[in-house]
Amino acid sequence: MYPLSTQLLKSGTSIGANIEEGLAGYSDRDLMSKFGIALKEAREAKYWLRLFRETLTLNEQEVNELIYLVTEIIKIVTAILKTMKQRAK
């Protein structure tokens, strides 16, 4: 379980770090790149959470709540990226 939790920690903390870095970007392209990475990291975190749920190593209800929250983050970041891409056209 330790290797899984390490991967979840890395991907989960990378979401916020990339968003923060993107907000300090020098251009819209830089911002979109960092938000794109944040989206990938959020999807990876969701993957690790699903593995935790399937292996029953954590409380299923708590994992489902975390999966719900990361899904909401994915939706938000996706919407931001979509808006930025439309503006860039």
C-alpha positions as CSV (number, residue, x, y, z in Angstrom):
1,M,0.0,0.0,0.0
2,Y,2.9,2.4,0.7
3,P,3.9,2.7,-3.0
4,L,0.3,3.5,-4.0
5,S,0.0,6.1,-1.3
6,T,3.3,7.7,-2.4
7,Q,2.0,7.9,-6.0
8,L,-1.2,9.4,-4.8
9,L,0.6,12.0,-2.7
10,K,2.8,13.0,-5.6
11,S,0.0,13.4,-8.1
12,G,-2.4,14.9,-5.6
13,T,0.0,17.6,-4.5
14,S,1.1,18.3,-8.1
15,I,-2.4,19.5,-9.1
16,G,-2.2,22.5,-6.9
17,A,1.4,23.2,-7.5
18,N,0.9,23.3,-11.3
19,I,-2.2,25.5,-11.0
20,E,-0.2,27.9,-8.8
21,E,2.7,27.9,-11.2
22,G,0.4,28.4,-14.1
23,L,-1.2,31.5,-12.5
24,A,2.3,33.0,-12.3
25,G,3.0,32.2,-15.9
26,Y,4.3,34.6,-18.4
27,S,1.8,33.9,-21.2
28,D,-1.5,32.3,-21.9
29,R,0.4,29.4,-23.5
30,D,2.4,28.9,-20.3
31,L,-0.8,29.1,-18.2
32,M,-2.6,26.5,-20.5
33,S,0.4,24.2,-20.3
34,K,0.5,24.2,-16.5
35,F,-3.2,23.7,-16.3
36,G,-2.9,20.8,-18.7
37,I,-0.4,19.2,-16.5
38,A,-2.6,19.8,-13.5
39,L,-5.5,18.1,-15.3
40,K,-3.3,15.1,-16.1
41,E,-2.2,14.9,-12.4
42,A,-5.8,15.1,-11.3
43,R,-6.7,12.2,-13.5
44,E,-3.8,10.2,-12.2
45,A,-4.8,10.9,-8.6
46,K,-8.3,9.7,-9.5
47,Y,-6.7,6.5,-10.9
48,W,-4.8,5.8,-7.6
49,L,-8.0,6.5,-5.6
50,R,-9.9,3.9,-7.7
51,L,-7.1,1.4,-7.1
52,F,-7.4,2.0,-3.3
53,R,-11.1,1.5,-3.5
54,E,-10.8,-1.7,-5.6
55,T,-8.2,-3.2,-3.3
56,L,-10.3,-2.3,-0.2
57,T,-7.3,-0.9,1.5
58,L,-9.2,2.2,2.6
59,N,-12.7,3.0,3.8
60,E,-14.9,2.8,0.6
61,Q,-17.1,5.8,1.6
62,E,-14.1,8.0,2.3
63,V,-12.4,7.0,-1.0
64,N,-15.6,7.7,-2.9
65,E,-15.8,11.2,-1.4
66,L,-12.2,11.8,-2.5
67,I,-13.0,10.5,-6.0
68,Y,-16.0,12.8,-6.1
69,L,-13.8,15.8,-5.1
70,V,-11.1,15.0,-7.6
71,T,-13.7,14.6,-10.3
72,E,-15.0,18.1,-9.5
73,I,-11.4,19.4,-9.8
74,I,-11.1,17.7,-13.2
75,K,-14.3,19.3,-14.4
76,I,-13.2,22.8,-13.2
77,V,-9.7,22.6,-14.8
78,T,-11.2,21.1,-18.0
79,A,-13.7,24.0,-18.2
80,I,-10.9,26.6,-17.6
81,L,-8.7,25.0,-20.3
82,K,-11.6,24.9,-22.7
83,T,-12.3,28.6,-22.1
84,M,-8.7,29.5,-22.6
85,K,-8.4,27.5,-25.8
86,Q,-11.5,29.3,-27.2
87,R,-10.0,32.7,-26.2
88,A,-6.8,31.8,-27.9
89,K,-8.4,31.3,-31.3
